[in-house]
């Protein structure tokens, strides 16, 4: 690996979580590109930590698919493929449909208003036909939507899987290409959320992602 990772600065989070996040971000931003060999002693030295949290982080990254391991042969950054990306997009669309339905049922008025403010950013990006901004605001909105469910299991799962999801949806493009039609669909989804119509909100979100 040509570019060593900078040492970790002391923080308030668990060291293993810091190592997991740093290695995951390095995979996402290309510092550790697909096929890179991951040697725990090198990573530990670069990050200024012991090998134990590095090994734990590599195991977690393997579980979410960012790292692949062949015992006694290699530990390396995995290469994304079309199936893993399409499967992730389908899974996230179904999961967020469920989250929308749960959020309107359980969120306080304040929590729902916060989520709707994030959705307004998505709608603005769609209206401007700005794909990068639509990706960024959608990611932020889904994080708000997840929190609004109040469901510990979903929040815990999304926290662990976030890196893998971000990697696999990086090539996402809106199913509805026409910005006028797409924005109208988002606005209908917003209305359903605002009216706390969980069935309609779930259906609209899935339609936006081709899962009608």
Backbone torsions as a table, in degrees:
resi	resn	phi	psi	omega
1	UNK	NA	127.3	-172.0
2	UNK	-75.1	-35.9	-173.7
3	UNK	-111.2	105.1	177.7
4	UNK	-62.7	150.6	177.7
5	UNK	-78.3	143.6	178.0
6	UNK	-71.2	147.2	178.9
7	UNK	-59.1	148.5	176.7
8	UNK	-73.5	139.3	173.7
9	UNK	-89.5	144.6	179.0
10	UNK	-56.3	136.8	-179.5
11	UNK	-140.9	178.7	-177.4
12	UNK	-86.5	-7.3	-178.5
13	UNK	-90.4	165.4	178.5
14	UNK	-62.4	138.3	-175.1
15	UNK	-57.8	-42.1	179.8
16	UNK	-60.0	-37.6	178.0
17	UNK	-68.3	-36.9	177.6
18	UNK	-63.2	-44.3	-179.8
19	UNK	-65.2	-43.2	179.1
20	UNK	-59.1	-47.1	-179.4
21	UNK	-65.1	-43.1	-178.0
22	UNK	-64.6	-45.8	179.7
23	UNK	-66.4	-39.6	178.8
24	UNK	-62.6	-44.8	178.9
25	UNK	-65.0	-35.5	178.7
26	UNK	-65.9	-32.3	175.7
27	UNK	-71.3	-43.1	-177.9
28	UNK	-67.1	-38.0	-176.9
29	UNK	-89.4	1.7	174.7
30	UNK	89.6	-0.8	175.1
31	UNK	-59.5	-37.7	173.3
32	UNK	-114.5	89.0	-175.1
33	UNK	-75.4	165.9	178.1
34	UNK	-52.3	135.8	-179.5
35	UNK	92.4	-10.9	179.9
36	UNK	-62.6	131.8	176.3
37	UNK	-74.7	134.9	-177.6
38	UNK	-114.5	102.2	-179.8
39	UNK	-101.7	122.4	-172.4
40	UNK	-59.9	-34.2	-178.8
41	UNK	-70.1	-36.5	176.6
42	UNK	-65.8	-47.4	-178.7
43	UNK	-62.0	-41.8	179.8
44	UNK	-62.5	-41.8	-179.6
45	UNK	-65.6	-43.9	-178.7
46	UNK	-65.7	-38.5	-177.4
47	UNK	-83.9	-12.0	179.6
48	UNK	72.6	36.0	179.9
49	UNK	-130.6	174.4	175.5
50	UNK	-78.0	171.7	-178.0
51	UNK	-75.5	-20.5	-175.9
52	UNK	-61.7	-52.5	179.1
53	UNK	-65.6	-27.2	177.4
54	UNK	-67.9	-45.5	178.9
55	UNK	-62.1	-41.1	178.4
56	UNK	-63.0	-41.5	-180.0
57	UNK	-65.5	-40.7	179.0
58	UNK	-64.4	-36.9	176.6
59	UNK	-64.0	-42.1	178.4
60	UNK	-65.7	-40.4	179.6
61	UNK	-67.5	-31.7	175.1
62	UNK	-66.5	-40.8	-178.5
63	UNK	-62.7	-32.0	-179.9
64	UNK	-95.9	4.2	171.2
65	UNK	90.9	5.6	179.6
66	UNK	-84.7	-18.1	179.8
67	UNK	-128.8	144.6	174.6
68	UNK	-122.5	142.8	-174.7
69	UNK	-128.8	132.9	169.4
70	UNK	-119.9	111.3	-174.0
71	UNK	-51.0	131.2	177.8
72	UNK	67.1	8.0	178.9
73	UNK	-120.1	-59.8	-177.8
74	UNK	-160.1	156.3	163.9
75	UNK	-128.9	120.1	-173.6
76	UNK	-146.4	164.2	176.9
77	UNK	-70.0	129.9	-179.6
78	UNK	-75.3	162.1	176.8
79	UNK	-106.1	125.4	177.9
80	UNK	-65.0	151.8	178.1
81	UNK	-134.5	169.8	-174.6
82	UNK	-60.7	-39.9	-177.4
83	UNK	-67.9	-44.7	-179.7
84	UNK	-62.5	-36.3	179.8
85	UNK	-70.3	-45.4	-179.4
86	UNK	-67.6	-38.0	178.0
87	UNK	-63.6	-40.5	179.8
88	UNK	-65.9	-43.2	178.7
89	UNK	-60.4	-43.6	179.2
90	UNK	-63.6	-45.1	-179.0
91	UNK	-61.9	-46.1	-178.4
92	UNK	-64.0	-38.9	179.9
93	UNK	-63.3	-43.2	178.3
94	UNK	-67.0	-43.5	-178.4
95	UNK	-63.4	-43.0	-179.2
96	UNK	-71.0	-27.5	172.7
97	UNK	-63.3	-44.7	175.9
98	UNK	-62.4	-41.6	-179.0
99	UNK	-62.8	-39.6	178.6
100	UNK	-61.4	-42.8	-179.6
101	UNK	-66.1	-39.6	179.1
102	UNK	-70.5	-37.8	-177.0
103	UNK	-64.0	-44.7	-178.0
104	UNK	-69.1	-21.1	179.1
105	UNK	-83.7	-31.8	-169.8
106	UNK	-116.2	-21.5	-173.8
107	UNK	-70.7	147.1	171.7
108	UNK	-71.7	166.9	178.1
109	UNK	-59.2	-39.7	180.0
110	UNK	-65.8	-43.1	179.4
111	UNK	-65.1	-40.5	179.2
112	UNK	-66.7	-39.6	177.7
113	UNK	-61.8	-38.9	177.9
114	UNK	-63.1	-42.6	179.4
115	UNK	-65.7	-40.3	179.7
116	UNK	-66.3	-32.8	175.7
117	UNK	-63.6	-40.6	175.9
118	UNK	-65.1	-37.9	178.1
119	UNK	-66.5	-32.8	176.0
120	UNK	-61.1	-35.2	176.6
121	UNK	-66.3	-38.9	176.7
122	UNK	-61.7	-45.6	-178.8
123	UNK	-62.5	-40.3	179.0
124	UNK	-64.2	-40.8	178.9
125	UNK	-66.5	-38.0	177.7
126	UNK	-65.5	-43.1	-179.3
127	UNK	-62.5	-36.8	178.8
128	UNK	-79.7	-6.9	-178.3
129	UNK	56.9	40.4	-178.3
130	UNK	-101.2	97.0	-174.9
131	UNK	-60.6	-48.9	180.0
132	UNK	-59.3	-40.4	179.4
133	UNK	-70.6	-33.7	177.4
134	UNK	-65.5	-38.8	176.5
135	UNK	-64.7	-46.8	-177.0
136	UNK	-64.1	-47.1	-177.5
137	UNK	-70.3	-33.0	177.5
138	UNK	-64.9	-41.5	178.7
139	UNK	-62.9	-43.7	179.7
140	UNK	-65.3	-41.2	-180.0
141	UNK	-64.6	-43.5	-179.4
142	UNK	-64.2	-32.4	175.7
143	UNK	-65.9	-41.9	176.9
144	UNK	-64.5	-41.1	-179.2
145	UNK	-63.4	-40.3	178.6
146	UNK	-61.4	-45.1	178.7
147	UNK	-64.6	-35.4	-177.2
148	UNK	-68.0	-20.2	177.2
149	UNK	-66.3	-29.4	-175.1
150	UNK	70.1	9.5	-176.2
151	UNK	-91.6	113.2	-175.9
152	UNK	-62.0	-38.0	-177.8
153	UNK	-63.6	-44.6	179.6
154	UNK	-66.3	-43.7	-179.2
155	UNK	-63.4	-40.0	179.1
156	UNK	-66.4	-43.2	179.7
157	UNK	-63.2	-45.8	-177.7
158	UNK	-66.2	-33.9	177.7
159	UNK	-63.3	-39.7	-179.0
160	UNK	-75.4	-36.9	-173.4
161	UNK	-93.6	-2.1	-173.1
162	UNK	-55.5	-43.9	-177.4
163	UNK	-61.4	-45.6	-179.6
164	UNK	-64.8	-40.7	179.3
165	UNK	-63.5	-45.4	179.3
166	UNK	-60.3	-38.4	-179.7
167	UNK	-66.0	-44.6	-172.2
168	UNK	-80.3	-19.2	178.5
169	UNK	-98.1	8.7	-177.7
170	UNK	-65.4	-21.8	179.8
171	UNK	-99.3	9.0	-177.2
172	UNK	-62.7	140.5	171.8
173	UNK	-133.1	144.0	-178.1
174	UNK	-57.8	138.3	177.5
175	UNK	-65.9	-41.7	179.4
176	UNK	-88.3	107.9	-174.2
177	UNK	-77.0	-33.1	-178.8
178	UNK	-69.5	119.5	-177.2
179	UNK	-63.0	-30.9	-179.9
180	UNK	-68.3	-49.5	-179.8
181	UNK	-66.1	-40.4	-179.3
182	UNK	-64.7	-44.8	-179.4
183	UNK	-64.6	-38.2	177.3
184	UNK	-62.3	-38.4	178.4
185	UNK	-66.6	-41.8	176.6
186	UNK	-63.1	-39.9	-179.6
187	UNK	-65.8	-36.1	176.6
188	UNK	-67.1	-38.2	175.6
189	UNK	-62.1	-41.9	179.5
190	UNK	-63.1	-42.6	179.2
191	UNK	-60.1	-42.2	178.6
192	UNK	-63.3	-41.2	177.5
193	UNK	-63.3	-46.4	-178.2
194	UNK	-61.2	-37.4	-179.7
195	UNK	-84.5	2.3	-179.0
196	UNK	56.3	40.0	175.3
197	UNK	-96.6	88.7	-172.9
198	UNK	-64.4	-39.2	-179.3
199	UNK	-62.7	-47.1	-179.8
200	UNK	-66.9	-41.5	179.8
201	UNK	-61.0	-45.3	178.8
202	UNK	-61.0	-44.9	-178.9
203	UNK	-63.9	-42.4	-178.8
204	UNK	-65.8	-41.0	-179.2
205	UNK	-65.8	-39.8	179.1
206	UNK	-68.1	-36.1	176.2
207	UNK	-62.6	-38.1	178.2
208	UNK	-60.7	-25.1	-178.5
209	UNK	-110.2	18.9	173.3
210	UNK	75.3	26.6	-178.4
211	UNK	-118.3	35.8	-178.7
212	UNK	-64.8	NA	NA
